[in-house]
Structures are given as structure tokens and as C-alpha cells.
């Protein structure tokens, strides 16, 4: 072996940036990212809070006054998107739902929401009702989730 070949590090001696790490063990297992687990919420801290959002011409720029079926469809799809985000991320705040619907953000929306939990099946379910020219979106948030994150 020539002197040049002796200075070439083995792949097991290189870090992620390709730099030589002299203390790297040859048999080290590759680093793995931890699995995303659902949050654990003690049952004593879980409570529910009923919320009704008003989706109308006066409350949202996304409401189309001449297309009632479109507004219902938009509200349902927004509900599905919110639930998908909860399932993917593990938590979802009420103000995030308000933002998706282009409704006014509220102080309560910053702390109320849903959190994924292994013990309690969590889904964002929104009941949609017509009320004259407006659509009422009724849901139940789990409670104050900001302290549980």
C-alpha cells in the first residue's frame, strides 16, 4: 500500500458532511429519526369546548354570496384539510381553522384546538348548517392545547 492510500478514510469514518471523524466507531449504527408519536394527554386535562363559526359575506372574503353550494363545499373541504393537518402534525389550533376560512383570528383561537392522542381518537368534525345567508360551522375543540405541546 502506498502512503496516499493509507490516508483515505473508510466510509464508516466519515460524518454526514463527508468529513473524517477520527473517533467514529466502525460498527456504529446509522442515526435514525425518532418516530412521530401522538401526544399523551392525561385524562384529567382533557375537556371539550363547543365553538360556532359564522361563515358569511360579512365575516369572510372567501364567501361567495351567489354560490351557496360552493360555500358548503368549501367549508367541507376546509374541514377535511384541517383534519388532515391534525393527523399529520399531531395538533391543530382553532385560529388555523379561522385562517383557512379567512375568518377573524381570536385570542381564544391561539390557545384552543385539537391534539392527537393515542388514548382518545381525535378528529376534527365540523357540522355545517345553513342560517339564512350565512353558514354556521359547529365544532367541538378539545380545549386549551397550548400548554400540552
C-alpha positions in Angstrom: 0.0 0.0 0.0 1.3 3.4 -0.8 1.2 6.3 1.6 -1.5 8.0 -0.4 -3.9 5.1 0.0 -3.4 4.9 3.8 -4.8 8.5 4.3 -8.1 7.8 2.5 -10.8 7.3 5.2 -13.3 4.5 5.1 -16.9 5.4 4.5 -17.7 4.4 8.2 -15.2 7.1 9.4 -17.0 10.0 7.6 -19.7 12.1 9.1 -22.8 13.3 7.1 -20.7 16.1 5.5 -18.1 13.8 4.3 -15.5 15.0 6.9 -13.3 12.5 8.6 -14.2 11.8 12.2 -11.3 10.1 14.0 -13.4 8.7 16.9 -16.2 7.3 14.7 -16.6 3.6 15.6 -16.7 1.3 12.6 -19.7 -0.7 13.8 -21.9 2.3 14.7 -25.5 2.0 13.7 -26.8 4.7 11.4 -28.7 7.5 13.1 -32.4 7.3 12.6 -35.0 10.0 13.2 -37.4 9.3 16.0 -40.9 8.3 15.0 -43.6 10.9 15.4 -45.9 9.7 18.2 -49.2 11.1 19.3 -49.1 13.3 22.3 -50.1 11.9 25.7 -52.7 13.9 27.4 -53.7 12.9 31.0 -57.4 12.3 31.0 -57.8 14.9 33.8 -56.6 17.6 31.4 -59.0 16.8 28.5 -62.2 18.7 28.2 -64.3 20.0 25.3 -65.4 23.4 24.3 -68.2 24.0 21.7 -67.5 26.6 19.1 -69.7 28.0 16.3 -68.0 29.9 13.5 -70.1 32.1 11.2 -69.0 31.9 7.6 -70.8 34.6 5.6 -70.3 37.6 3.3 -69.7 39.8 6.3 -67.2 37.6 8.0 -65.1 36.1 5.2 -63.6 37.2 2.0 -63.8 33.6 0.7 -67.6 33.5 1.0 -69.3 33.8 -2.4 -72.8 35.3 -2.0 -74.2 34.0 -5.2 -73.0 30.4 -4.8 -74.5 28.7 -1.8 -73.4 25.1 -2.9 -69.9 26.4 -3.4 -69.7 27.8 0.1 -70.9 24.5 1.6 -68.4 22.6 -0.5 -65.6 25.0 0.5 -66.5 24.6 4.2 -66.4 20.8 3.9 -63.1 20.7 2.1 -61.6 23.1 4.7 -62.8 20.8 7.4 -61.1 17.8 5.7 -57.9 19.8 5.3 -57.9 20.8 8.9 -58.3 17.2 10.0 -55.6 16.0 7.6 -53.2 18.6 9.1 -54.1 17.4 12.7 -53.4 13.8 11.7 -50.1 14.7 10.1 -48.8 17.2 12.6 -50.4 16.0 15.9 -52.1 19.3 16.8 -54.2 22.0 15.3 -55.3 25.4 16.7 -58.7 26.9 16.2 -57.1 30.1 14.7 -55.6 27.9 12.0 -59.1 26.9 11.0 -60.2 30.5 11.1 -57.3 31.4 8.8 -58.2 28.7 6.3 -61.7 30.1 6.2 -60.4 33.7 6.1 -62.2 34.5 9.4 -61.0 36.9 12.0 -58.4 35.4 14.3 -59.2 35.5 18.0 -57.3 35.4 21.3 -59.1 32.1 22.2 -58.2 30.6 18.9 -54.5 30.9 19.9 -54.9 28.5 22.8 -57.9 26.3 21.9 -57.6 23.4 19.5 -57.2 19.7 19.0 -54.3 17.4 19.8 -53.8 13.9 18.6 -53.9 11.4 21.4 -53.4 7.6 21.4 -56.0 7.1 24.2 -58.8 9.3 22.7 -59.5 9.1 19.0 -59.2 12.7 17.7 -60.8 14.0 14.5 -61.8 17.5 13.6 -65.5 17.2 12.9 -67.5 20.2 11.7 -71.3 20.2 11.4 -72.4 22.6 8.7 -75.8 24.3 8.8 -77.4 27.0 6.7 -78.7 30.0 8.6 -80.2 32.5 6.1 -77.4 34.0 4.1 -74.7 32.5 6.4 -73.3 29.1 7.1 -72.8 28.0 10.7 -69.8 25.7 11.3 -70.3 24.0 14.6 -67.4 22.0 16.2 -66.0 20.9 19.5 -62.4 21.7 20.3 -60.6 19.6 22.9 -59.6 22.6 24.9 -56.5 24.6 25.8 -53.8 22.7 24.0 -51.0 25.3 24.0 -49.9 24.1 27.5 -49.8 20.5 26.3 -47.3 20.9 23.5 
